[in-house]
Amino acid sequence: MCAKSAQARPAADCGDLPFLIKRDGSWLYKGSPIARKPMICLFSTVLTRDEAGKYILETPAERGQIEVEDAPFLAVELEWNGSGREQVLCFRTNVDQCVTAGREHPIRISHDLLSCEPTPYLHIRDGKGRFPIEARINRATYYELVALAEPGIVNGRKVLGVWSQGVFFPLGDMPNCRDADCA
């Protein structure tokens, strides 16, 4: 009898939940902002992605899909130590999680199709399947990152990028210019 009661039951599917994580990192419930940061931090610990890439809040008892406008988290602060290959980049998110960029937590750059503006992301943790949970690196933090950039070559292209934990992350192509034009 005890063995039966100890068996794990699958979480009850609650369908769509009335949560929205906006692009600016704010969380809404039924259209109203969640003002208590500890509550947001708690919800962030049960956030995952399913095999189709949908965002899910999942506890052992219940699970439901939520809407996320861009990435569920923001990288809002950068601390670094060292330089070159020895450099280590540590990011703090809007839910006070500290993540060090490296093989397990890569930085990637996406470009807006219309404006071609770069949007940087940091891998926070794996979801299910091939869909990661990421933080969008906010503009101020991205500018700090760019200030640390150095030249490199990736797939035969000259790029500017940053090192963290021995991994080089390209941020963008090197400008095509002559010495007189770039001075």
MDAnalysis code that builds the backbone (N, CA, C; Angstrom):
import MDAnalysis as mda
import numpy as np

u = mda.Universe.empty(549, n_residues=183, atom_resindex=np.repeat(np.arange(183), 3), trajectory=True)
u.add_TopologyAttr("name", ["N", "CA", "C"] * 183)
u.add_TopologyAttr("resid", np.arange(1, 184))
u.add_TopologyAttr("resname", ["MET", "CYS", "ALA", "LYS", "SER", "ALA", "GLN", "ALA", "ARG", "PRO", "ALA", "ALA", "ASP", "CYS", "GLY", "ASP", "LEU", "PRO", "PHE", "LEU", "ILE", "LYS", "ARG", "ASP", "GLY", "SER", "TRP", "LEU", "TYR", "LYS", "GLY", "SER", "PRO", "ILE", "ALA", "ARG", "LYS", "PRO", "MET", "ILE", "CYS", "LEU", "PHE", "SER", "THR", "VAL", "LEU", "THR", "ARG", "ASP", "GLU", "ALA", "GLY", "LYS", "TYR", "ILE", "LEU", "GLU", "THR", "PRO", "ALA", "GLU", "ARG", "GLY", "GLN", "ILE", "GLU", "VAL", "GLU", "ASP", "ALA", "PRO", "PHE", "LEU", "ALA", "VAL", "GLU", "LEU", "GLU", "TRP", "ASN", "GLY", "SER", "GLY", "ARG", "GLU", "GLN", "VAL", "LEU", "CYS", "PHE", "ARG", "THR", "ASN", "VAL", "ASP", "GLN", "CYS", "VAL", "THR", "ALA", "GLY", "ARG", "GLU", "HIS", "PRO", "ILE", "ARG", "ILE", "SER", "HIS", "ASP", "LEU", "LEU", "SER", "CYS", "GLU", "PRO", "THR", "PRO", "TYR", "LEU", "HIS", "ILE", "ARG", "ASP", "GLY", "LYS", "GLY", "ARG", "PHE", "PRO", "ILE", "GLU", "ALA", "ARG", "ILE", "ASN", "ARG", "ALA", "THR", "TYR", "TYR", "GLU", "LEU", "VAL", "ALA", "LEU", "ALA", "GLU", "PRO", "GLY", "ILE", "VAL", "ASN", "GLY", "ARG", "LYS", "VAL", "LEU", "GLY", "VAL", "TRP", "SER", "GLN", "GLY", "VAL", "PHE", "PHE", "PRO", "LEU", "GLY", "ASP", "MET", "PRO", "ASN", "CYS", "ARG", "ASP", "ALA", "ASP", "CYS", "ALA"])
u.atoms.positions = np.array([
    [0.823, -1.190, 0.000],
    [0.000, 0.000, 0.000],
    [0.872, 1.261, 0.000],
    [1.943, 1.307, 0.798],
    [2.810, 2.482, 0.828],
    [3.502, 2.695, -0.510],
    [3.857, 1.604, -1.191],
    [4.529, 1.735, -2.475],
    [3.624, 2.432, -3.483],
    [2.331, 2.115, -3.465],
    [1.406, 2.761, -4.394],
    [1.282, 4.251, -4.103],
    [1.157, 4.627, -2.854],
    [0.972, 6.037, -2.523],
    [2.244, 6.846, -2.779],
    [3.392, 6.176, -2.802],
    [4.648, 6.878, -3.033],
    [4.908, 7.118, -4.517],
    [4.141, 6.465, -5.397],
    [4.361, 6.656, -6.821],
    [4.020, 8.091, -7.209],
    [4.873, 8.666, -8.029],
    [4.656, 10.045, -8.462],
    [3.538, 10.102, -9.492],
    [2.638, 11.027, -9.287],
    [1.570, 11.270, -10.254],
    [2.015, 12.403, -11.156],
    [1.610, 12.358, -12.423],
    [1.958, 13.485, -13.291],
    [1.234, 14.748, -12.826],
    [1.859, 15.886, -13.054],
    [1.252, 17.164, -12.671],
    [-0.033, 17.376, -13.456],
    [-1.055, 17.882, -12.787],
    [-2.334, 18.170, -13.442],
    [-2.140, 19.320, -14.423],
    [-2.648, 19.158, -15.652],
    [-2.523, 20.192, -16.678],
    [-3.629, 21.223, -16.492],
    [-3.237, 22.449, -16.203],
    [-4.200, 23.536, -15.971],
    [-4.446, 24.363, -17.230],
    [-3.853, 23.942, -18.360],
    [-4.051, 24.696, -19.605],
    [-3.322, 26.029, -19.564],
    [-3.930, 27.039, -20.179],
    [-3.333, 28.375, -20.206],
    [-3.554, 29.071, -18.868],
    [-2.470, 29.588, -18.305],
    [-2.549, 30.349, -17.059],
    [-2.502, 31.842, -17.400],
    [-3.155, 32.700, -16.612],
    [-3.233, 34.131, -16.940],
    [-1.986, 34.925, -16.528],
    [-0.811, 34.383, -16.866],
    [0.451, 35.067, -16.594],
    [1.033, 35.578, -17.903],
    [1.691, 36.738, -17.829],
    [2.418, 37.295, -18.961],
    [3.736, 37.847, -18.439],
    [4.832, 37.469, -19.097],
    [6.127, 38.080, -18.798],
    [6.424, 39.012, -19.960],
    [6.449, 40.307, -19.671],
    [6.659, 41.313, -20.709],
    [8.135, 41.401, -21.086],
    [8.386, 42.036, -22.228],
    [9.745, 42.186, -22.738],
    [10.640, 42.934, -21.750],
    [10.057, 43.830, -20.964],
    [10.847, 44.603, -19.999],
    [11.126, 43.837, -18.706],
    [10.706, 42.560, -18.638],
    [10.971, 41.723, -17.475],
    [9.885, 41.748, -16.421],
    [8.854, 42.563, -16.608],
    [7.781, 42.606, -15.609],
    [6.840, 41.422, -15.798],
    [6.321, 40.933, -14.683],
    [5.394, 39.804, -14.669],
    [4.002, 40.334, -14.369],
    [3.009, 39.866, -15.118],
    [1.622, 40.244, -14.901],
    [0.793, 38.998, -14.626],
    [-0.188, 39.151, -13.750],
    [-1.161, 38.095, -13.483],
    [-2.539, 38.697, -13.720],
    [-3.281, 38.109, -14.637],
    [-4.597, 38.626, -15.036],
    [-4.519, 40.104, -15.404],
    [-3.436, 40.488, -16.082],
    [-3.267, 41.857, -16.556],
    [-2.715, 42.835, -15.548],
    [-2.554, 42.436, -14.299],
    [-2.034, 43.329, -13.254],
    [-0.598, 42.948, -12.903],
    [0.263, 43.953, -12.725],
    [1.658, 43.656, -12.370],
    [1.763, 42.926, -11.034],
    [2.679, 41.984, -10.983],
    [3.008, 41.325, -9.714],
    [4.065, 42.210, -9.063],
    [3.700, 42.852, -7.970],
    [4.568, 43.853, -7.353],
    [5.602, 43.249, -6.405],
    [5.340, 42.074, -5.888],
    [6.237, 41.478, -4.894],
    [7.345, 40.682, -5.585],
    [8.554, 41.210, -5.531],
    [9.685, 40.541, -6.175],
    [9.905, 39.126, -5.652],
    [9.773, 38.859, -4.339],
    [9.950, 37.474, -3.876],
    [8.977, 36.497, -4.553],
    [7.779, 36.966, -4.887],
    [6.814, 36.110, -5.575],
    [7.292, 35.812, -7.004],
    [7.810, 36.832, -7.683],
    [8.346, 36.636, -9.034],
    [9.531, 35.675, -8.983],
    [10.406, 35.865, -8.006],
    [11.569, 34.975, -7.866],
    [11.128, 33.536, -7.634],
    [10.076, 33.347, -6.845],
    [9.553, 32.001, -6.603],
    [9.006, 31.391, -7.893],
    [8.168, 32.138, -8.611],
    [7.627, 31.632, -9.878],
    [8.753, 31.307, -10.866],
    [9.811, 32.114, -10.855],
    [10.901, 31.897, -11.815],
    [11.571, 30.544, -11.623],
    [11.519, 30.000, -10.404],
    [12.168, 28.712, -10.137],
    [11.385, 27.534, -10.707],
    [10.105, 27.730, -11.019],
    [9.288, 26.634, -11.562],
    [8.966, 26.864, -13.039],
    [9.682, 27.813, -13.665],
    [9.487, 28.093, -15.086],
    [10.334, 27.148, -15.918],
    [9.720, 26.538, -16.920],
    [10.441, 25.669, -17.843],
    [9.870, 25.877, -19.242],
    [10.394, 25.141, -20.201],
    [9.865, 25.137, -21.565],
    [9.605, 23.696, -21.946],
    [8.529, 23.487, -22.690],
    [8.222, 22.124, -23.114],
    [8.910, 21.812, -24.441],
    [8.651, 20.627, -24.957],
    [9.305, 20.155, -26.180],
    [8.952, 21.001, -27.399],
    [7.845, 21.746, -27.342],
    [7.429, 22.612, -28.450],
    [7.929, 24.045, -28.271],
    [8.620, 24.322, -27.173],
    [9.147, 25.654, -26.926],
    [8.225, 26.557, -26.135],
    [7.074, 26.055, -25.715],
    [6.136, 26.867, -24.935],
    [6.640, 26.993, -23.501],
    [6.370, 28.146, -22.900],
    [6.773, 28.384, -21.516],
    [5.719, 27.817, -20.579],
    [6.193, 27.120, -19.552],
    [5.329, 26.401, -18.621],
    [5.745, 26.744, -17.189],
    [4.756, 27.024, -16.331],
    [4.994, 27.034, -14.886],
    [4.606, 25.654, -14.402],
    [5.554, 24.958, -13.751],
    [5.304, 23.566, -13.374],
    [5.758, 23.295, -11.949],
    [4.795, 22.864, -11.140],
    [5.082, 22.393, -9.788],
    [4.865, 20.883, -9.801],
    [5.201, 20.181, -8.736],
    [4.926, 18.740, -8.730],
    [3.437, 18.418, -8.894],
    [2.555, 19.345, -8.513],
    [1.116, 19.065, -8.562],
    [0.417, 19.615, -9.801],
    [0.867, 20.774, -10.325],
    [0.157, 21.424, -11.431],
    [1.135, 22.001, -12.436],
    [0.632, 22.154, -13.660],
    [1.425, 22.796, -14.707],
    [0.482, 23.537, -15.634],
    [0.966, 24.660, -16.167],
    [0.160, 25.418, -17.111],
    [1.035, 26.314, -17.963],
    [0.548, 26.617, -19.150],
    [1.289, 27.425, -20.111],
    [1.100, 28.910, -19.810],
    [2.189, 29.687, -19.980],
    [2.119, 31.133, -19.812],
    [2.668, 31.809, -21.063],
    [2.401, 33.101, -21.188],
    [2.877, 33.863, -22.342],
    [4.134, 34.639, -21.958],
    [5.127, 34.612, -22.842],
    [6.372, 35.356, -22.650],
    [6.619, 36.144, -23.933],
    [6.737, 37.477, -23.822],
    [6.905, 38.309, -25.015],
    [8.254, 38.111, -25.696],
    [9.314, 37.936, -24.934],
    [10.645, 37.762, -25.520],
    [11.361, 36.669, -24.746],
    [12.187, 37.045, -23.796],
    [12.841, 36.085, -22.900],
    [12.247, 36.302, -21.512],
    [12.169, 35.260, -20.700],
    [11.534, 35.427, -19.396],
    [12.360, 36.223, -18.384],
    [13.652, 36.349, -18.631],
    [14.515, 37.042, -17.682],
    [15.318, 38.121, -18.387],
    [15.842, 39.053, -17.598],
    [16.754, 40.076, -18.087],
    [18.075, 39.941, -17.348],
    [19.180, 40.048, -18.072],
    [20.495, 40.174, -17.443],
    [20.698, 41.670, -17.223],
    [20.778, 42.083, -15.962],
    [20.747, 43.503, -15.623],
    [22.061, 44.035, -15.054],
    [23.009, 43.147, -14.808],
    [24.276, 43.581, -14.225],
    [25.385, 42.635, -14.658],
    [26.569, 43.199, -14.875],
    [27.727, 42.416, -15.296],
    [28.893, 42.699, -14.365],
    [29.533, 41.638, -13.912],
    [30.805, 41.737, -13.196],
    [31.802, 40.869, -13.943],
    [33.035, 41.318, -14.035],
    [34.037, 40.523, -14.735],
    [35.355, 40.564, -13.986],
    [36.129, 39.509, -14.196],
    [37.478, 39.391, -13.649],
    [38.377, 38.891, -14.761],
    [39.639, 39.309, -14.732],
    [40.612, 38.827, -15.698],
    [40.458, 39.490, -17.050],
    [41.219, 38.963, -18.020],
    [41.156, 39.482, -19.385],
    [41.512, 38.370, -20.355],
    [41.194, 38.602, -21.622],
    [41.469, 37.609, -22.659],
    [40.820, 36.278, -22.335],
    [41.520, 35.201, -22.661],
    [40.983, 33.849, -22.430],
    [40.707, 33.560, -20.952],
    [41.366, 34.295, -20.074],
    [41.204, 34.080, -18.630],
    [40.027, 34.867, -18.045],
    [39.388, 35.674, -18.873],
    [38.283, 36.509, -18.387],
    [37.090, 35.653, -17.968],
    [36.392, 36.109, -16.939],
    [35.173, 35.459, -16.462],
    [34.095, 36.533, -16.358],
    [32.962, 36.297, -17.028],
    [31.844, 37.238, -17.044],
    [30.689, 36.669, -16.232],
    [30.292, 37.381, -15.196],
    [29.178, 36.955, -14.342],
    [28.032, 37.949, -14.486],
    [26.857, 37.430, -14.783],
    [25.663, 38.258, -14.967],
    [24.699, 38.034, -13.810],
    [24.021, 39.105, -13.389],
    [22.926, 39.000, -12.425],
    [21.638, 39.281, -13.184],
    [20.636, 38.455, -12.951],
    [19.357, 38.631, -13.637],
    [18.399, 39.459, -12.782],
    [17.275, 39.800, -13.377],
    [16.242, 40.557, -12.666],
    [15.577, 39.741, -11.561],
    [15.847, 38.441, -11.492],
    [15.350, 37.617, -10.380],
    [16.509, 37.217, -9.457],
    [17.576, 38.009, -9.514],
    [18.751, 37.869, -8.642],
    [19.463, 36.533, -8.761],
    [19.405, 35.934, -9.925],
    [20.180, 34.723, -10.190],
    [21.494, 35.151, -10.826],
    [22.607, 34.600, -10.364],
    [23.915, 34.907, -10.935],
    [24.340, 33.758, -11.836],
    [24.712, 34.116, -13.065],
    [25.065, 33.119, -14.074],
    [26.384, 33.539, -14.707],
    [27.332, 32.608, -14.771],
    [28.627, 32.861, -15.388],
    [28.606, 32.333, -16.815],
    [28.864, 33.215, -17.776],
    [28.896, 32.810, -19.184],
    [30.020, 31.805, -19.396],
    [29.758, 30.812, -20.231],
    [30.725, 29.768, -20.548],
    [30.058, 28.705, -21.394],
    [30.647, 27.525, -21.454],
    [30.090, 26.442, -22.281],
    [28.653, 26.099, -21.905],
    [28.365, 26.055, -20.614],
    [27.019, 25.700, -20.144],
    [26.044, 26.869, -20.250],
    [26.578, 28.081, -20.319],
    [25.748, 29.289, -20.342],
    [26.261, 30.236, -21.429],
    [26.045, 29.874, -22.706],
    [26.576, 30.700, -23.790],
    [25.816, 32.021, -23.964],
    [26.518, 32.973, -24.561],
    [25.930, 34.239, -24.995],
    [25.659, 34.094, -26.485],
    [24.485, 34.513, -26.925],
    [24.192, 34.509, -28.357],
    [23.602, 35.860, -28.739],
    [23.772, 36.215, -29.999],
    [23.246, 37.469, -30.524],
    [22.230, 37.143, -31.606],
    [21.057, 37.741, -31.488],
    [20.021, 37.647, -32.514],
    [19.893, 39.037, -33.131],
    [19.484, 39.107, -34.389],
    [19.317, 40.407, -35.047],
    [17.871, 40.593, -35.472],
    [17.328, 41.775, -35.172],
    [15.979, 42.127, -35.587],
    [15.925, 42.126, -37.116],
    [14.910, 41.485, -37.675],
    [14.815, 41.356, -39.131],
    [14.621, 42.693, -39.826],
    [13.949, 43.643, -39.203],
    [13.700, 44.937, -39.836],
    [14.823, 45.930, -39.589],
    [15.241, 46.074, -38.349],
    [16.234, 47.098, -38.018],
    [17.671, 46.585, -38.050],
    [17.852, 45.279, -38.044],
    [19.170, 44.629, -37.962],
    [19.875, 44.914, -36.630],
    [19.156, 45.490, -35.665],
    [19.723, 45.753, -34.344],
    [20.034, 44.436, -33.638],
    [21.185, 44.367, -32.959],
    [21.514, 43.144, -32.225],
    [20.725, 43.048, -30.920],
    [20.313, 41.843, -30.592],
    [19.688, 41.564, -29.299],
    [20.463, 40.411, -28.673],
    [21.161, 40.683, -27.566],
    [21.974, 39.641, -26.930],
    [21.180, 38.851, -25.888],
    [21.483, 37.559, -25.802],
    [20.829, 36.664, -24.849],
    [21.881, 35.836, -24.121],
    [21.547, 35.430, -22.909],
    [22.387, 34.553, -22.098],
    [21.578, 33.319, -21.741],
    [22.146, 32.146, -22.000],
    [21.501, 30.876, -21.648],
    [21.511, 30.744, -20.124],
    [20.317, 30.621, -19.539],
    [20.206, 30.491, -18.085],
    [20.178, 29.019, -17.684],
    [19.273, 28.265, -18.302],
    [19.190, 26.826, -18.020],
    [18.464, 26.157, -19.175],
    [18.576, 24.838, -19.210],
    [17.900, 24.071, -20.246],
    [16.419, 23.966, -19.936],
    [15.617, 23.984, -20.993],
    [14.220, 23.602, -20.881],
    [14.147, 22.141, -21.279],
    [12.975, 21.706, -21.699],
    [12.850, 20.339, -22.204],
    [13.083, 20.389, -23.708],
    [13.655, 19.338, -24.244],
    [13.940, 19.349, -25.673],
    [15.071, 20.305, -25.984],
    [14.954, 21.005, -27.096],
    [16.048, 21.857, -27.564],
    [15.845, 23.333, -27.241],
    [14.863, 23.665, -26.419],
    [14.538, 25.061, -26.153],
    [15.076, 25.508, -24.797],
    [16.053, 26.430, -24.803],
    [16.617, 26.904, -23.535],
    [15.751, 27.987, -22.902],
    [16.015, 28.247, -21.654],
    [15.442, 29.394, -20.953],
    [16.557, 30.429, -20.903],
    [16.268, 31.623, -21.420],
    [17.303, 32.632, -21.590],
    [16.944, 33.931, -20.878],
    [17.967, 34.755, -20.715],
    [17.799, 36.140, -20.272],
    [18.243, 37.029, -21.421],
    [17.438, 38.048, -21.708],
    [17.883, 39.062, -22.666],
    [18.812, 39.991, -21.901],
    [19.968, 40.265, -22.463],
    [20.931, 41.163, -21.827],
    [20.468, 42.592, -22.105],
    [20.182, 43.362, -21.033],
    [19.645, 44.707, -21.250],
    [20.699, 45.610, -21.887],
    [20.232, 46.747, -22.400],
    [21.096, 47.627, -23.193],
    [22.323, 48.096, -22.409],
    [22.146, 48.554, -21.181],
    [23.289, 49.053, -20.398],
    [24.325, 47.955, -20.171],
    [23.857, 46.754, -19.874],
    [24.766, 45.631, -19.642],
    [25.450, 45.221, -20.945],
    [24.718, 45.287, -22.053],
    [25.305, 44.974, -23.357],
    [26.419, 45.970, -23.688],
    [26.203, 47.252, -23.401],
    [27.245, 48.244, -23.666],
    [28.494, 47.962, -22.827],
    [28.312, 47.509, -21.598],
    [29.462, 47.104, -20.778],
    [30.195, 45.938, -21.433],
    [29.427, 45.003, -21.969],
    [29.997, 43.836, -22.639],
    [30.791, 44.262, -23.870],
    [30.215, 45.167, -24.662],
    [30.887, 45.652, -25.872],
    [32.193, 46.357, -25.513],
    [32.225, 47.058, -24.394],
    [33.453, 47.736, -23.966],
    [34.575, 46.741, -23.674],
    [34.224, 45.499, -23.375],
    [35.218, 44.454, -23.106],
    [35.610, 43.675, -24.367],
    [34.956, 43.965, -25.483],
    [35.148, 43.179, -26.711],
    [36.552, 43.336, -27.275],
    [36.994, 42.267, -27.916],
    [38.281, 42.267, -28.604],
    [38.128, 41.530, -29.925],
    [39.037, 41.785, -30.864],
    [38.931, 41.134, -32.177],
    [39.155, 39.626, -32.090],
    [38.509, 38.924, -32.991],
    [38.678, 37.484, -33.106],
    [38.216, 37.028, -34.475],
    [38.393, 35.755, -34.758],
    [37.938, 35.182, -36.028],
    [37.060, 33.986, -35.710],
    [35.847, 33.987, -36.267],
    [34.899, 32.896, -36.083],
    [34.393, 32.485, -37.458],
    [34.583, 31.220, -37.804],
    [34.171, 30.699, -39.117],
    [34.710, 31.551, -40.259],
    [35.965, 32.001, -40.126],
    [36.615, 32.779, -41.170],
    [36.210, 34.247, -41.219],
    [35.335, 34.686, -40.309],
    [34.886, 36.084, -40.271],
    [35.606, 36.824, -39.152],
    [35.993, 38.071, -39.444],
    [36.566, 38.924, -38.407],
    [35.416, 39.483, -37.579],
    [35.491, 39.251, -36.266],
    [34.414, 39.670, -35.370],
    [34.987, 40.363, -34.140],
    [34.106, 41.043, -33.428],
    [34.396, 41.513, -32.082],
    [33.647, 40.600, -31.134],
    [34.303, 40.219, -30.053],
    [33.648, 39.316, -29.118],
    [34.277, 39.395, -27.747],
    [33.745, 38.592, -26.852],
    [34.239, 38.559, -25.473],
    [34.570, 37.124, -25.084],
    [35.506, 37.000, -24.163],
    [35.876, 35.709, -23.599],
    [35.215, 35.545, -22.240],
    [34.832, 34.319, -21.922],
    [34.432, 33.969, -20.562],
    [34.678, 32.484, -20.369],
    [35.388, 32.144, -19.336],
    [35.730, 30.759, -19.009],
    [36.340, 30.027, -20.209],
    [37.226, 30.711, -20.937],
    [37.925, 30.092, -22.053],
    [37.108, 29.931, -23.320],
    [35.905, 30.499, -23.374],
    [35.049, 30.415, -24.560],
    [34.908, 31.818, -25.142],
    [35.059, 31.926, -26.471],
    [34.921, 33.212, -27.161],
    [33.504, 33.332, -27.702],
    [32.837, 34.438, -27.367],
    [31.473, 34.687, -27.824],
    [31.466, 35.892, -28.754],
    [31.193, 35.682, -30.057],
    [31.152, 36.815, -30.980],
    [29.947, 37.708, -30.694],
    [30.182, 39.013, -30.717],
    [29.108, 39.987, -30.520],
    [28.672, 40.611, -31.839],
    [29.588, 40.672, -32.803],
    [29.243, 41.253, -34.102],
    [30.448, 41.276, -35.012],
    [30.188, 41.512, -36.288],
    [31.260, 41.589, -37.273],
    [32.114, 42.828, -37.032],
    [33.395, 42.707, -37.369],
    [34.294, 43.860, -37.312],
    [33.858, 44.826, -38.399],
    [33.924, 46.127, -38.118],
    [33.569, 47.087, -39.163],
    [34.559, 47.000, -40.315],
    [34.044, 47.127, -41.528],
    [34.884, 47.168, -42.724],
    [35.296, 48.611, -42.942],
    [36.536, 48.939, -42.629],
    [36.978, 50.313, -42.814],
    [38.483, 50.341, -43.051],
    [38.904, 51.409, -43.610],
    [40.329, 51.635, -43.819],
    [40.863, 52.399, -42.600],
    [42.168, 52.364, -42.408],
    [42.769, 53.022, -41.244],
    [42.307, 54.469, -41.095],
    [42.276, 55.237, -42.182],
    [41.895, 56.648, -42.110],
    [40.426, 56.806, -41.728],
    [39.568, 55.850, -42.158],
    [38.136, 55.949, -41.875],
    [37.802, 55.578, -40.437],
    [38.637, 54.801, -39.793],
    [38.322, 54.284, -38.464],
    [38.994, 55.068, -37.350],
    [39.815, 56.018, -37.682],
    [40.547, 56.755, -36.646],
    [39.635, 57.649, -35.844],
])
